[in-house]
Amino acid sequence: MLRDRTLRNAIYDIVCGKVLFDEPMSRHTSMRVGGTADALVFPGNVEELRSVFCAMRSFKIPFIPIGNGTNLLVKDGGYRGAVISLKDIKNMSLMERGADEVLICADAGIALSEIVFLAAEKSLAGMEFCAGIPGSIGGAVKMNAGAYGTEIKDTIEAVRLMNGKGETREYKRNLLKFSYRNLDLPESAIITGASFLLNRGIKKQILARITEILGMRKAKHPLEYCNAGSIFKNPPGGVTAGQIIDEIGLKGTQAGGAKISEKHGNFIVNCGNAKAGDILALIDMVKKKVKEDRGLDLETEVKIIGEDG
Ligand SMILES: Cc1cc2nc3c(=O)[nH]c(=O)nc-3n(C[C@H](O)[C@H](O)[C@H](O)COP(=O)(O)OP(=O)(O)OC[C@H]3O[C@@H](n4cnc5c(N)ncnc54)[C@H](O)[C@@H]3O)c2cc1C
C-alpha cells in the first residue's frame, strides 16, 4: 500500500524525517501488541499534519489519527496505510474568562495528565476526573473519555477539527454530537485541539480529589500489566460490563498470553507475550458467553484496527 519509495520519500520530507516505516505498533500502544504499520508519521505542527493529510488523500492511502494508543488494539497483521500520531502537536495556553473561569486551549497531542496537573497547579477545578486516564486530548475528545460520573464533553467549550479538505475550523460544543464514549466526526476528520472551561477552585481540594481518584484506580485496575482500559462499553441498564463478566465467572480466563484480569472483569491484560489474536479471542469468547447468559450484545469500547495476522 505504502511501499512506493517516491511516496515514502515525500512523506519523509513533509515531516522532516519524523516517520517510522514498517513500525511495530506494539511499541506505540498501551496493550503492547500489534503488527507493523506501513508508516507511523509524527507531524510536528498543524501545517505538517495538513500536508500529510492531503498527500494521503491524493494518493488514496488509508490513514488513521492516533494519540497515545491507550484505547487501541492493532491486529497482528498490522495496518496497511499511515498511522498519523498527533503526539508532537502539543501547545497549550490559558486565557482568563472573568473572575471565576479560565479557558485552557490544548493541542491534540497534549497528554490528559498534563492538563490535569496544570489545572491543579493553577487552582482550576473541573479536570480532576481525568486523573489516571492515560490518553491524549485528541483521543480523549474522540472517545468522550469519562470517569466517576463526568465526561470530557462536560468541560469542553470548543473542538478544533481538520476537515476532509485539510481546512481547520473550531466548533462550539453545542454543534458537536457527543455520546457515551464517542464524538461523531465526519469521515476522515482529525481533532487538532480543544478548549476547556474550568472554574477557579481551591488547590488543596483539587489535589486531594486527584489523589483520591488515583488511589481508587490503583486499587481497582490491574495497572501492573499492559492493558487498554475498559475493553467493553457498559450496556444500558446500570449493571457494568465488568460486573457481568465477573458474575458469569470469566475473570482469570486466559488465551495465549492474554488474560481477563482477576482484579477487574472489564480489563484484558497482556501477561507479557500476548498477541493481538489472543486478546481478540477473549473478546469473542466474552461476547458469546454474555449473549448466551444474559441475552446482551456487548460492544467493544477499545478500537480495533488492522489486518489479521
Ligand atoms: C489504564 C487505563 C485506564 C483507562 N481509563 C479510562 C477511563 O477511566 N475512562 C475512559 O474513558 N477511558 C479510559 N481509558 C482508555 C483511554 O485512555 C481513553 O479512551 C483515552 O481517551 C484514549 O486516548 P488516546 O490518545 O490514547 O487515544 P488512542 O488510543 O490513540 O485512539 C483512540 C481512538 O481515538 C481516535 N483518535 C485519536 N486521536 C484522534 C484525533 N486527534 N482525531 C480524531 N480521532 C482521534 C483513534 O483513531 C482511535 O479510534 C483507559 C486506558 C488505560 C490504559
PDBQT file of the ligand as one rigid body, heavy atoms in Angstrom, charges set to zero:
ROOT
HETATM    1  C1  LIG A 401      -5.031   2.106  32.447  1.00  0.00    +0.000 C 
HETATM    2  C2  LIG A 401      -6.081   2.736  31.580  1.00  0.00    +0.000 A 
HETATM    3  C3  LIG A 401      -7.160   3.371  32.171  1.00  0.00    +0.000 A 
HETATM    4  C4  LIG A 401      -8.154   3.967  31.378  1.00  0.00    +0.000 A 
HETATM    5  N1  LIG A 401      -9.201   4.584  31.987  1.00  0.00    +0.000 NA
HETATM    6  C5  LIG A 401     -10.155   5.172  31.233  1.00  0.00    +0.000 A 
HETATM    7  C6  LIG A 401     -11.263   5.832  31.853  1.00  0.00    +0.000 A 
HETATM    8  O1  LIG A 401     -11.400   5.883  33.065  1.00  0.00    +0.000 OA
HETATM    9  N2  LIG A 401     -12.187   6.423  31.045  1.00  0.00    +0.000 N 
HETATM   10  C7  LIG A 401     -12.078   6.402  29.694  1.00  0.00    +0.000 A 
HETATM   11  O2  LIG A 401     -12.942   6.966  29.014  1.00  0.00    +0.000 OA
HETATM   12  N3  LIG A 401     -11.046   5.782  29.085  1.00  0.00    +0.000 NA
HETATM   13  C8  LIG A 401     -10.076   5.176  29.812  1.00  0.00    +0.000 A 
HETATM   14  N4  LIG A 401      -9.023   4.547  29.201  1.00  0.00    +0.000 N 
HETATM   15  C9  LIG A 401      -8.979   4.456  27.723  1.00  0.00    +0.000 C 
HETATM   16  C10 LIG A 401      -8.173   5.567  27.049  1.00  0.00    +0.000 C 
HETATM   17  O3  LIG A 401      -7.134   6.048  27.873  1.00  0.00    +0.000 OA
HETATM   18  C11 LIG A 401      -9.076   6.737  26.663  1.00  0.00    +0.000 C 
HETATM   19  O4  LIG A 401     -10.094   6.345  25.765  1.00  0.00    +0.000 OA
HETATM   20  C12 LIG A 401      -8.251   7.852  26.012  1.00  0.00    +0.000 C 
HETATM   21  O5  LIG A 401      -9.017   8.997  25.943  1.00  0.00    +0.000 OA
HETATM   22  C13 LIG A 401      -7.735   7.479  24.621  1.00  0.00    +0.000 C 
HETATM   23  O6  LIG A 401      -6.803   8.465  24.235  1.00  0.00    +0.000 OA
HETATM   24  P1  LIG A 401      -5.568   8.091  23.293  1.00  0.00    +0.000 P 
HETATM   25  O7  LIG A 401      -4.853   9.341  22.978  1.00  0.00    +0.000 OA
HETATM   26  O8  LIG A 401      -4.759   7.022  23.887  1.00  0.00    +0.000 OA
HETATM   27  O9  LIG A 401      -6.362   7.576  22.027  1.00  0.00    +0.000 OA
HETATM   28  P2  LIG A 401      -5.910   6.425  21.003  1.00  0.00    +0.000 P 
HETATM   29  O10 LIG A 401      -5.953   5.104  21.708  1.00  0.00    +0.000 OA
HETATM   30  O11 LIG A 401      -4.646   6.797  20.341  1.00  0.00    +0.000 OA
HETATM   31  O12 LIG A 401      -7.104   6.480  19.947  1.00  0.00    +0.000 OA
HETATM   32  C14 LIG A 401      -8.415   6.110  20.345  1.00  0.00    +0.000 C 
HETATM   33  C15 LIG A 401      -9.394   6.428  19.198  1.00  0.00    +0.000 C 
HETATM   34  O13 LIG A 401      -9.436   7.840  19.005  1.00  0.00    +0.000 OA
HETATM   35  C16 LIG A 401      -9.064   8.174  17.654  1.00  0.00    +0.000 C 
HETATM   36  N5  LIG A 401      -8.247   9.385  17.723  1.00  0.00    +0.000 N 
HETATM   37  C17 LIG A 401      -7.126   9.578  18.472  1.00  0.00    +0.000 A 
HETATM   38  N6  LIG A 401      -6.665  10.823  18.272  1.00  0.00    +0.000 NA
HETATM   39  C18 LIG A 401      -7.505  11.417  17.389  1.00  0.00    +0.000 A 
HETATM   40  C19 LIG A 401      -7.541  12.714  16.784  1.00  0.00    +0.000 A 
HETATM   41  N7  LIG A 401      -6.630  13.647  17.049  1.00  0.00    +0.000 N 
HETATM   42  N8  LIG A 401      -8.553  12.986  15.906  1.00  0.00    +0.000 NA
HETATM   43  C20 LIG A 401      -9.503  12.056  15.626  1.00  0.00    +0.000 A 
HETATM   44  N9  LIG A 401      -9.511  10.816  16.179  1.00  0.00    +0.000 NA
HETATM   45  C21 LIG A 401      -8.525  10.507  17.046  1.00  0.00    +0.000 A 
HETATM   46  C22 LIG A 401      -8.258   6.982  17.150  1.00  0.00    +0.000 C 
HETATM   47  O14 LIG A 401      -8.328   6.883  15.741  1.00  0.00    +0.000 OA
HETATM   48  C23 LIG A 401      -8.961   5.829  17.861  1.00  0.00    +0.000 C 
HETATM   49  O15 LIG A 401     -10.136   5.485  17.151  1.00  0.00    +0.000 OA
HETATM   50  C24 LIG A 401      -8.037   3.932  29.968  1.00  0.00    +0.000 A 
HETATM   51  C25 LIG A 401      -6.934   3.295  29.388  1.00  0.00    +0.000 A 
HETATM   52  C26 LIG A 401      -5.977   2.692  30.180  1.00  0.00    +0.000 A 
HETATM   53  C27 LIG A 401      -4.803   2.015  29.528  1.00  0.00    +0.000 C 
ENDROOT
TORSDOF 0
